[in-house]
Amino acid sequence: MGALWLDSLIESLDATVAALLVPLAAWIVLSGLDDLVILLASLYRWAHGEPLPSAADLARVPERPVAIFIPCWQEANVISQMVEHNVSAIRYGNYRIFIGVYPNDEATAAVVRRLEERFPHVHLCMVPHHGPTSKADCLNWIYQRVLIWEEDNNQRFEIIVIHDAEDLIHSDELRWMNYYIGRYDMVQMPVLPLATGWREWTHGIYCDEFAEAHQKDLLARQVLGGFIPSCGVGTGYSREALERLAEAESNRLFEPTSLTEDYESGLRLHRLGCRQLFLPVQFRDGVPVATREYFPRRLGPALRQRSRWAIGICLQTWQRFGWGENWRQTYWFWRDRKRLVSDPVSLLSNLTFAYGALSWLRAQCTGRPWGLAERLDSPVATGLIATTFLFMLLQLVTRMVCVARIYGWRFAVGAPLRLIYGNWVNALSTSMALMTFLRAWWLREPLRWVKTEHLYPSRAALIPHKRPLEEILLQLGYATPDQLAFAQRTKPPGVRLAEYLVHIGMLTEEELYEVLSLQLGLALGRIEPHEVRKDVARCLPLHVIRKWNVLPVKIEAGELHLASPDLPTEELHEELRRFTRLEIRVQLVTPVNFKRLADALL
């Protein structure tokens, strides 16, 4: 009886899967043809694109004033590191950073005020109402505050760049913006997730998708005349373009109710006739010229972020802009919105493939005929399914090549498994998006902006993104190119350049520490013993102080400030977490200054 019931169930499942296979294959072939067009267009762009300027070309263009907008909500744990690193990394002099903060986010506001004290070109922009509202609303208020600052200081910014509180800004990004804006009204830098390990499956699918999209899809838009959506970070706008946006929408740059204001701003600029440019991924000194950051590394935050993207890109723009003003816009809307179908179809295709494989294995083990083969015994079905397989193979190979170029072949080998996992994640997030949107529409409630959790990279991960020591020495006038070349030739193997320059008298100890503070974005100063309370200096165990060569000098606003002549490491931070929950801030001091402090206080 049980065997008959099982056979009946399998026969019913075979019939269902056989009925699904042809429609699924037809959709995959249609979508595959669409993807093939994009692949061919991107290959054309790589082969016939405009030559990119050299570093010397970038440096020759006079620096125009740049304003960097950073909207914040509850970013106290990352915004200080973000500003410190990027201020030390950026190769551009004529810029200012404007950070938007809500009055009920006192922790972030306190951190930004301290940054204002350290860096004269960093400014707090207080939003006039409590948050959170939306990223677009915060950006709009930053813009209003910048207008007031310009009036007060008789200066006008010609370029506006948007970033988030977790971004690693490429050191030459502002030079690229400065080079191209003038010919273009909007310039989008590539955005690439930072590399993570094999076990980080959720973050891995971001690496795969962004590597493919930013080396294929966005390049194809440029070739085929589509609008370039802003990625929300690494986007530069000409001042004239932003003023046109503001004029068209009652002085609002971005739509406050939109969950993906970046995507919409690219569309609106395109409709206004503004020229847009997406810069292809390139490498300088072995590092991609791109904005880097960590994306959500856990499933829950990833689902929330992806559902927000689906609502904003697929549903809100459908509601607000329909299907476009011409066939080109219609095509790109189709490209962007087809995920509403392709995400669940991809998951369904994975399930049907798994069922087909299991049923074939059962047939081999039992010696019975394979039921699915009998039901699909027609040339049309067989040809359609074979074509489907070829398109899926092409997509997979394309993705692996794109991933390998950024992250290496060892990471790219895992792309097929992450593709399957990504299909599940995307199907779940699209389902969440549809339910959230329909619920808000039915109840006539506003859609809520869901903030993404942000994590800033460790100091070890930041090292490749720092400016070279030699560059800072030349900038400060502490060495000439000939002197640096001589030092590189004569220094003994294994000796660091900075130490050797001090040894031969080319640099003083104070000059060396000034250079290191600029390179690493660490505060540098001279601390006198009378400025430090003895109970603060002894708040850590003596063996920890001696082991790591650090000395507590101040406790303020939930932060423990340490003086040290050594560069901070991840191991130092890890060990100190055993003794304090305060946020650790390290200030560089010279060895002579540190010895005076230790002798007086310990």
C-alpha positions as CSV (number, residue, x, y, z in Angstrom):
1,M,0.0,0.0,0.0
2,G,2.8,2.4,1.0
3,A,4.7,1.6,-2.3
4,L,1.6,2.3,-4.4
5,W,1.1,5.6,-2.6
6,L,4.7,6.6,-3.2
7,D,4.5,5.6,-6.9
8,S,1.4,7.7,-7.2
9,L,3.0,10.7,-5.6
10,I,6.1,10.4,-7.8
11,E,3.9,10.2,-10.9
12,S,2.0,13.3,-9.8
13,L,5.3,15.2,-9.2
14,D,6.7,14.0,-12.5
15,A,3.6,15.4,-14.3
16,T,3.8,18.7,-12.4
17,V,7.6,19.2,-13.1
18,A,7.1,18.2,-16.7
19,A,4.4,20.8,-17.1
20,L,6.7,23.5,-15.5
21,L,9.8,22.7,-17.4
22,V,8.9,24.1,-20.8
23,P,7.5,27.5,-19.5
24,L,10.5,27.8,-17.2
25,A,12.9,27.0,-20.1
26,A,11.1,29.5,-22.3
27,W,11.5,32.3,-19.7
28,I,15.1,31.5,-19.1
29,V,15.8,31.5,-22.9
30,L,14.0,34.9,-23.2
31,S,16.0,36.3,-20.2
32,G,19.2,34.7,-21.6
33,L,18.8,36.4,-25.0
34,D,18.4,39.7,-23.1
35,D,21.6,39.0,-21.1
36,L,23.4,38.1,-24.3
37,V,22.7,41.5,-25.7
38,I,24.1,43.1,-22.5
39,L,27.2,40.9,-22.7
40,L,28.0,41.7,-26.3
41,A,27.5,45.5,-25.6
42,S,29.8,45.3,-22.6
43,L,32.5,43.5,-24.7
44,Y,32.2,46.2,-27.3
45,R,32.7,48.9,-24.6
46,W,35.8,47.1,-23.3
47,A,37.2,46.8,-26.8
48,H,36.3,50.3,-28.2
49,G,35.9,52.5,-25.1
50,E,37.5,55.9,-24.7
51,P,41.1,55.7,-23.4
52,L,41.3,56.4,-19.7
53,P,43.5,59.2,-18.4
54,S,46.8,58.5,-16.7
55,A,47.7,59.7,-13.2
56,A,49.6,62.6,-14.8
57,D,46.5,63.6,-16.8
58,L,44.4,63.6,-13.6
59,A,47.0,65.7,-11.7
60,R,47.2,68.4,-14.5
61,V,43.5,69.4,-14.2
62,P,43.1,72.4,-11.8
63,E,41.2,71.3,-8.7
64,R,37.7,72.6,-8.5
65,P,35.9,72.8,-5.1
66,V,34.3,69.5,-4.1
67,A,31.7,68.9,-1.4
68,I,31.3,65.3,-0.1
69,F,27.9,64.6,1.4
70,I,27.6,61.8,4.1
71,P,24.1,61.2,5.5
72,C,24.2,59.5,9.0
73,W,21.8,57.8,11.3
74,Q,23.3,56.0,14.3
75,E,26.7,55.8,12.8
76,A,28.8,56.7,15.9
77,N,30.7,53.4,15.7
78,V,32.0,53.9,12.1
79,I,31.9,57.6,11.1
80,S,35.1,58.5,12.9
81,Q,37.1,55.7,11.3
82,M,35.6,56.6,7.9
83,V,36.6,60.2,8.1
84,E,40.1,59.5,9.6
85,H,40.9,57.0,6.9
86,N,39.6,58.9,3.9
87,V,41.1,62.2,5.0
88,S,44.5,60.5,5.1
89,A,43.9,58.6,1.8
90,I,42.4,61.2,-0.6
91,R,44.8,62.8,-3.1
92,Y,43.0,66.1,-3.5
93,G,43.3,69.3,-1.6
94,N,40.2,71.4,-2.5
95,Y,37.4,69.5,-0.8
96,R,35.2,69.6,2.3
97,I,33.1,66.9,4.0
98,F,29.5,67.7,5.1
99,I,28.0,65.1,7.5
100,G,24.2,65.1,8.0
101,V,23.1,64.1,11.6
102,Y,19.7,64.1,13.3
103,P,19.2,66.0,16.6
104,N,18.0,62.8,18.4
105,D,21.2,60.9,17.4
106,E,23.4,62.5,20.0
107,A,26.1,59.9,19.9
108,T,26.8,60.4,16.2
109,A,26.6,64.2,16.6
110,A,29.2,64.1,19.4
111,V,31.6,62.1,17.2
112,V,31.2,64.5,14.3
113,R,31.8,67.5,16.5
114,R,35.1,66.0,17.6
115,L,35.9,65.4,14.0
116,E,35.2,69.1,13.3
117,E,37.7,70.0,15.9
118,R,40.4,67.8,14.4
119,F,39.8,68.5,10.7
120,P,38.9,72.1,9.7
121,H,37.3,70.8,6.4
122,V,34.8,68.5,8.1
123,H,31.4,70.1,9.0
124,L,28.3,68.9,10.9
125,C,25.0,69.5,9.2
126,M,22.1,69.1,11.6
127,V,18.8,68.0,10.2
128,P,16.0,70.2,11.7
129,H,13.8,67.3,12.8
130,H,14.2,64.0,14.5
131,G,15.1,60.9,12.6
132,P,15.2,58.6,11.0
133,T,13.4,59.8,7.9
134,S,15.2,58.6,4.7
135,K,18.6,58.9,3.2
136,A,17.1,61.2,0.5
137,D,15.6,63.6,3.2
138,C,19.0,63.7,5.0
139,L,20.8,64.5,1.8
140,N,18.4,67.3,1.0
141,W,19.0,68.9,4.3
142,I,22.8,68.6,3.9
143,Y,22.3,70.5,0.6
144,Q,20.4,73.3,2.3
145,R,23.1,73.6,5.0
146,V,25.8,73.7,2.3
147,L,23.9,76.6,0.6
148,I,24.1,78.6,3.8
149,W,27.8,77.7,4.3
150,E,28.5,78.9,0.8
151,E,26.8,82.3,1.5
152,D,28.7,82.7,4.8
153,N,32.1,81.8,3.2
154,N,31.7,83.3,-0.2
155,Q,32.6,80.0,-1.9
156,R,30.7,77.8,-4.4
157,F,31.2,74.0,-4.8
158,E,31.3,72.9,-8.4
159,I,31.2,69.1,-7.7
160,I,29.0,67.2,-5.2
161,V,30.0,63.7,-4.3
162,I,27.7,61.3,-2.3
163,H,29.1,58.7,0.1
164,D,27.9,56.6,3.1
165,A,29.5,56.3,6.5
166,E,31.1,52.9,5.8
167,D,32.9,53.8,2.5
168,L,36.5,53.5,1.6
169,I,37.0,56.3,-0.9
170,H,39.6,55.6,-3.5
171,S,42.5,58.0,-3.1
172,D,42.1,59.3,-6.7
173,E,38.3,59.4,-6.8
174,L,38.0,63.2,-6.6
175,R,40.6,63.6,-9.3
176,W,38.5,61.4,-11.6
177,M,35.4,63.4,-10.8
178,N,37.3,66.6,-11.4
179,Y,38.6,65.3,-14.7
180,Y,35.3,64.2,-16.2
181,I,32.7,66.5,-14.6
182,G,32.4,69.4,-17.1
183,R,32.0,67.1,-20.0
184,Y,29.5,64.9,-18.0
185,D,26.9,65.9,-15.4
186,M,27.1,62.7,-13.4
187,V,30.0,60.4,-13.0
188,Q,29.6,57.0,-11.3
189,M,32.6,55.2,-9.8
190,P,32.5,51.4,-9.6
191,V,31.4,50.1,-6.2
192,L,32.9,46.8,-5.1
193,P,32.5,44.9,-1.8
194,L,35.6,44.2,0.1
195,A,36.8,40.6,-0.1
196,T,35.7,38.2,2.6
197,G,36.4,34.5,3.2
198,W,34.7,31.4,1.7
199,R,32.5,31.0,4.7
200,E,30.9,34.4,4.2
201,W,28.2,33.2,1.8
202,T,25.9,36.1,2.3
203,H,28.5,38.7,1.6
204,G,29.9,36.5,-1.1
205,I,26.8,36.9,-3.2
206,Y,27.3,40.7,-3.0
207,C,30.9,40.2,-4.3
208,D,29.7,38.1,-7.2
209,E,26.8,40.3,-8.2
210,F,28.6,43.6,-8.0
211,A,31.7,42.3,-9.8
212,E,29.4,41.2,-12.7
213,A,27.2,44.3,-12.7
214,H,30.0,46.8,-12.6
215,Q,32.0,45.1,-15.3
216,K,29.1,44.2,-17.6
217,D,25.7,45.6,-17.0
218,L,26.6,49.2,-16.3
219,L,29.0,49.4,-19.2
220,A,26.3,48.1,-21.5
221,R,24.0,50.9,-20.4
222,Q,26.6,53.4,-21.6
223,V,26.8,51.7,-25.0
224,L,23.1,51.2,-25.6
225,G,22.1,54.7,-24.5
226,G,20.4,53.8,-21.2
227,F,20.3,55.9,-18.1
228,I,23.0,55.3,-15.5
229,P,21.5,54.7,-12.1
230,S,23.5,56.2,-9.2
231,C,24.8,53.5,-6.9
232,G,24.2,55.7,-3.9
233,V,27.9,56.1,-3.2
234,G,30.9,57.1,-5.3
235,T,28.6,59.3,-7.4
236,G,29.7,62.7,-8.5
237,Y,27.3,65.4,-9.7
238,S,28.1,68.7,-11.4
239,R,26.6,71.6,-9.5
240,E,24.5,72.6,-12.6
241,A,23.0,69.1,-12.8
242,L,22.0,69.2,-9.1
243,E,20.5,72.7,-9.5
244,R,18.4,71.4,-12.4
245,L,17.2,68.5,-10.2
246,A,16.3,70.9,-7.4
247,E,14.5,73.3,-9.8
248,A,12.4,70.5,-11.2
249,E,11.3,69.3,-7.7
250,S,10.8,72.4,-5.5
251,N,14.4,72.6,-4.4
252,R,14.6,68.9,-3.5
253,L,17.6,67.1,-4.9
254,F,16.2,63.7,-4.0
255,E,12.7,62.3,-3.6
256,P,12.2,61.9,0.2
257,T,9.7,59.1,-0.1
258,S,11.8,57.0,-2.4
259,L,13.6,54.0,-0.9
260,T,16.2,54.1,-3.7
261,E,16.7,57.8,-4.3
262,D,20.0,57.0,-6.0
263,Y,18.4,54.9,-8.8
264,E,15.8,57.6,-9.2
265,S,18.2,60.5,-9.4
266,G,20.1,58.8,-12.3
267,L,16.8,58.4,-14.1
268,R,15.7,62.0,-13.5
269,L,19.0,63.4,-14.7
270,H,18.7,61.3,-17.9
271,R,15.2,62.6,-18.5
272,L,16.6,66.2,-18.1
273,G,19.1,65.5,-20.9
274,C,22.2,65.4,-18.6
275,R,25.2,63.4,-19.7
276,Q,26.2,60.5,-17.6
277,L,29.3,58.4,-17.3
278,F,30.1,55.1,-15.7
279,L,33.9,54.5,-15.3
280,P,34.9,50.9,-16.1
281,V,36.8,48.9,-13.4
282,Q,40.5,49.4,-13.7
283,F,43.5,48.7,-11.5
284,R,46.1,51.2,-10.2
285,D,48.9,49.9,-8.1
286,G,47.1,46.5,-8.0
287,V,44.0,48.0,-6.4
288,P,40.7,48.5,-8.2
289,V,39.8,52.1,-8.7
290,A,36.4,51.9,-6.9
291,T,34.5,52.7,-3.8
292,R,34.9,49.7,-1.4
293,E,32.8,48.7,1.6
294,Y,31.3,45.8,3.5
295,F,27.8,44.9,2.6
296,P,25.5,42.9,5.0
297,R,27.2,39.8,6.2
298,R,24.2,38.1,7.8
299,L,21.1,36.9,6.1
300,G,18.5,39.0,8.0
301,P,20.1,42.4,7.1
302,A,20.8,41.2,3.6
303,L,17.1,40.3,3.1
304,R,16.0,43.7,4.4
305,Q,18.4,45.6,2.2
306,R,17.5,43.6,-0.9
307,S,13.8,43.9,-0.3
308,R,14.3,47.7,0.0
309,W,16.1,47.7,-3.4
310,A,13.3,45.7,-5.0
311,I,10.6,48.0,-3.7
312,G,12.4,51.2,-4.8
313,I,13.8,50.0,-8.1
314,C,11.0,47.8,-9.3
315,L,7.8,48.9,-7.7
316,Q,8.1,52.6,-6.6
317,T,9.6,53.7,-10.0
318,W,6.9,51.7,-11.8
319,Q,4.3,53.5,-9.7
320,R,5.9,56.9,-10.2
321,F,7.3,56.7,-13.8
322,G,5.3,53.9,-15.5
323,W,7.2,52.3,-18.4
324,G,9.1,55.2,-19.7
325,E,9.0,57.9,-22.4
326,N,10.6,56.0,-25.2
327,W,11.6,52.4,-26.1
328,R,15.1,52.8,-24.6
329,Q,13.7,53.6,-21.2
330,T,11.1,50.9,-21.5
331,Y,13.9,48.4,-22.3
332,W,15.9,49.4,-19.2
333,F,12.9,49.3,-17.0
334,W,12.3,45.8,-18.3
335,R,15.9,44.9,-17.4
336,D,15.6,46.3,-13.9
337,R,12.1,45.0,-13.1
338,K,12.3,41.5,-14.5
339,R,13.7,40.4,-11.2
340,L,10.1,40.4,-9.9
341,V,9.7,37.3,-12.2
342,S,13.3,36.0,-12.6
343,D,14.0,35.8,-8.8
344,P,11.2,33.3,-8.1
345,V,11.7,31.6,-11.4
346,S,15.4,31.0,-10.6
347,L,14.5,29.4,-7.3
348,L,11.9,27.3,-9.0
349,S,14.4,26.2,-11.7
350,N,16.8,25.1,-8.9
351,L,14.1,23.0,-7.3
352,T,13.0,21.4,-10.6
353,F,16.6,20.6,-11.5
354,A,17.1,19.1,-8.0
355,Y,14.0,17.0,-8.4
356,G,15.0,15.9,-11.9
357,A,18.4,14.8,-10.7
358,L,16.9,12.9,-7.8
359,S,14.3,11.2,-9.9
360,W,17.0,10.2,-12.5
361,L,19.1,8.7,-9.6
362,R,16.1,6.8,-8.3
363,A,15.5,5.4,-11.8
364,Q,19.1,4.2,-12.1
365,C,19.0,2.6,-8.7
366,T,15.6,0.8,-9.2
367,G,16.0,0.0,-12.9
368,R,12.7,1.6,-13.7
369,P,12.1,4.0,-16.6
370,W,12.9,7.7,-15.9
371,G,9.4,9.2,-15.8
372,L,10.5,12.8,-16.7
373,A,12.2,11.6,-19.9
374,E,9.1,9.9,-21.1
375,R,7.0,13.0,-20.5
376,L,9.4,15.3,-22.3
377,D,10.1,13.1,-25.3
378,S,9.6,15.7,-28.0
379,P,12.2,17.6,-30.1
380,V,10.8,21.0,-29.1
381,A,11.0,20.4,-25.4
382,T,14.5,18.7,-25.7
383,G,15.8,21.6,-27.8
384,L,14.4,24.3,-25.5
385,I,15.9,22.6,-22.4
386,A,19.3,22.2,-24.1
387,T,19.2,25.9,-25.1
388,T,18.4,26.8,-21.5
389,F,21.4,24.9,-20.3
390,L,23.7,26.7,-22.7
391,F,22.4,30.1,-21.6
392,M,22.8,29.2,-17.9
393,L,26.3,28.0,-18.6
394,L,27.2,31.2,-20.4
395,Q,25.9,33.3,-17.5
396,L,27.9,31.2,-15.0
397,V,31.1,31.5,-17.0
398,T,30.6,35.2,-17.4
399,R,30.1,35.7,-13.7
400,M,33.1,33.6,-12.8
401,V,35.4,35.6,-15.1
402,C,34.1,38.9,-13.7
403,V,34.6,37.6,-10.1
404,A,38.1,36.3,-10.8
405,R,39.3,39.6,-12.2
406,I,38.4,41.3,-8.9
407,Y,38.8,38.6,-6.2
408,G,40.9,35.9,-7.9
409,W,40.1,32.5,-9.3
410,R,40.1,30.8,-5.9
411,F,37.1,32.9,-4.8
412,A,35.5,32.6,-8.3
413,V,35.4,28.8,-8.0
414,G,32.7,29.2,-5.4
415,A,30.5,31.3,-7.6
416,P,28.3,28.4,-8.8
417,L,27.4,27.4,-5.2
418,R,26.8,31.0,-4.2
419,L,24.6,31.5,-7.3
420,I,22.3,28.8,-6.0
421,Y,22.3,30.3,-2.5
422,G,21.8,33.8,-4.0
423,N,18.7,32.5,-5.9
424,W,17.1,31.6,-2.6
425,V,18.1,34.9,-1.0
426,N,16.8,37.0,-3.9
427,A,13.5,35.0,-4.1
428,L,12.9,35.6,-0.4
429,S,13.7,39.3,-0.6
430,T,11.5,39.8,-3.7
431,S,8.6,38.1,-1.9
432,M,9.2,40.3,1.1
433,A,9.2,43.4,-1.1
434,L,6.0,42.5,-2.8
435,M,4.2,41.8,0.5
436,T,5.6,45.0,2.1
437,F,4.6,47.2,-0.9
438,L,1.1,45.7,-1.3
439,R,0.5,46.0,2.5
440,A,1.5,49.7,2.4
441,W,-0.6,50.3,-0.7
442,W,-3.7,48.5,0.8
443,L,-3.5,50.3,4.2
444,R,-2.4,53.6,2.5
445,E,0.7,53.8,4.8
446,P,4.0,55.3,3.8
447,L,6.8,52.9,3.1
448,R,9.5,52.9,5.8
449,W,13.2,53.3,5.0
450,V,15.2,50.5,6.6
451,K,18.7,51.5,7.5
452,T,21.5,49.1,6.5
453,E,23.8,48.0,9.3
454,H,27.3,49.3,8.7
455,L,30.7,47.9,9.6
456,Y,34.0,49.6,8.9
457,P,37.0,47.5,7.8
458,S,39.8,46.6,10.2
459,R,43.1,48.5,10.1
460,A,44.7,45.5,8.4
461,A,42.1,45.7,5.6
462,L,42.8,49.4,5.2
463,I,46.6,49.1,4.5
464,P,46.3,48.6,0.7
465,H,44.2,51.8,0.5
466,K,46.7,54.1,2.2
467,R,48.7,56.7,0.4
468,P,52.4,55.6,-0.1
469,L,54.9,57.0,2.4
470,E,57.0,58.3,-0.4
471,E,54.1,60.4,-1.8
472,I,53.5,62.1,1.5
473,L,57.2,62.8,2.0
474,L,57.3,64.5,-1.4
475,Q,54.0,66.4,-0.7
476,L,55.4,67.8,2.6
477,G,58.8,68.7,1.1
478,Y,60.7,66.4,3.4
479,A,62.5,64.6,0.6
480,T,63.1,65.0,-3.2
481,P,62.7,62.2,-5.7
482,D,66.5,61.8,-6.0
483,Q,66.8,61.5,-2.2
484,L,64.1,58.8,-2.1
485,A,65.7,56.9,-5.0
486,F,69.1,57.0,-3.2
487,A,67.5,55.8,0.1
488,Q,65.7,52.9,-1.7
489,R,69.0,51.8,-3.3
490,T,71.2,52.0,-0.2
491,K,68.9,50.8,2.6
492,P,69.7,47.3,3.9
493,P,67.3,44.5,3.2
494,G,64.5,44.1,5.7
495,V,64.8,47.7,7.0
496,R,61.7,49.8,6.6
497,L,62.2,53.0,4.5
498,A,60.9,55.3,7.2
499,E,63.4,53.9,9.8
500,Y,66.3,54.2,7.4
501,L,65.5,57.8,6.5
502,V,65.7,58.7,10.2
503,H,68.9,56.7,10.6
504,I,70.7,58.6,7.8
505,G,69.4,61.9,9.1
506,M,67.1,62.7,6.2
507,L,64.1,62.8,8.6
508,T,63.8,63.8,12.2
509,E,61.8,61.7,14.5
510,E,59.1,64.4,14.7
511,E,58.8,64.7,10.9
512,L,58.5,60.9,10.7
513,Y,55.6,60.8,13.1
514,E,53.9,63.7,11.2
515,V,54.1,61.6,8.0
516,L,52.8,58.5,9.7
517,S,49.9,60.4,11.2
518,L,48.9,61.7,7.8
519,Q,49.3,58.2,6.2
520,L,47.3,56.4,8.8
521,G,44.7,59.1,9.7
522,L,45.8,59.0,13.4
523,A,46.0,62.0,15.7
524,L,49.5,63.2,16.5
525,G,50.4,65.5,19.4
526,R,52.6,66.2,22.3
527,I,51.2,65.3,25.7
528,E,52.6,66.7,28.9
529,P,52.5,64.6,32.1
530,H,50.5,67.2,34.0
531,E,47.7,66.9,31.4
532,V,47.0,63.3,32.4
533,R,45.3,62.1,35.6
534,K,47.3,59.3,37.3
535,D,44.1,57.2,37.9
536,V,43.4,57.3,34.2
537,A,47.0,56.4,33.3
538,R,46.7,53.3,35.5
539,C,43.3,52.2,34.4
540,L,44.8,49.3,32.5
541,P,47.0,46.5,34.0
542,L,50.7,47.4,34.0
543,H,51.7,44.2,32.1
544,V,49.3,45.2,29.3
545,I,50.7,48.8,29.2
546,R,54.3,47.4,28.9
547,K,53.5,44.7,26.5
548,W,51.7,46.9,24.0
549,N,53.6,50.2,24.7
550,V,50.4,52.2,25.2
551,L,49.4,54.6,28.0
552,P,45.9,55.7,28.8
553,V,45.7,59.5,28.8
554,K,42.0,60.4,28.7
555,I,38.5,58.9,29.1
556,E,35.8,60.9,27.3
557,A,32.4,60.3,25.8
558,G,32.7,56.5,26.0
559,E,36.2,56.4,24.5
560,L,39.5,55.4,26.0
561,H,42.3,57.5,24.5
562,L,45.8,55.9,24.4
563,A,49.1,57.4,23.6
564,S,51.6,55.2,21.9
565,P,54.8,55.6,19.8
566,D,53.8,52.4,17.9
567,L,51.2,51.8,15.2
568,P,48.0,50.2,16.5
569,T,47.2,46.7,15.5
570,E,44.2,44.4,15.5
571,E,45.8,42.3,18.1
572,L,46.1,45.3,20.4
573,H,42.4,46.1,20.0
574,E,41.4,42.4,20.6
575,E,43.4,42.2,23.8
576,L,42.1,45.5,25.2
577,R,38.5,44.4,24.7
578,R,39.2,41.9,27.5
579,F,39.7,44.9,29.9
580,T,37.4,47.6,28.7
581,R,34.2,48.1,26.7
582,L,35.1,51.6,25.8
583,E,35.9,52.5,22.2
584,I,39.7,52.6,21.7
585,R,41.3,55.7,20.2
586,V,45.1,55.8,19.7
587,Q,47.1,59.0,19.5
588,L,50.6,58.9,18.1
589,V,53.4,60.4,20.2
590,T,57.1,60.3,19.7
591,P,59.2,57.8,21.6
592,V,60.8,60.6,23.6
593,N,57.4,62.0,24.6
594,F,56.1,58.5,25.5
595,K,59.1,57.9,27.8
596,R,58.5,61.1,29.6
597,L,54.9,60.2,30.2
598,A,55.7,56.7,31.4
599,D,58.4,57.9,33.8
600,A,56.2,60.5,35.3
601,L,52.9,58.5,35.6
602,L,54.0,54.9,36.1
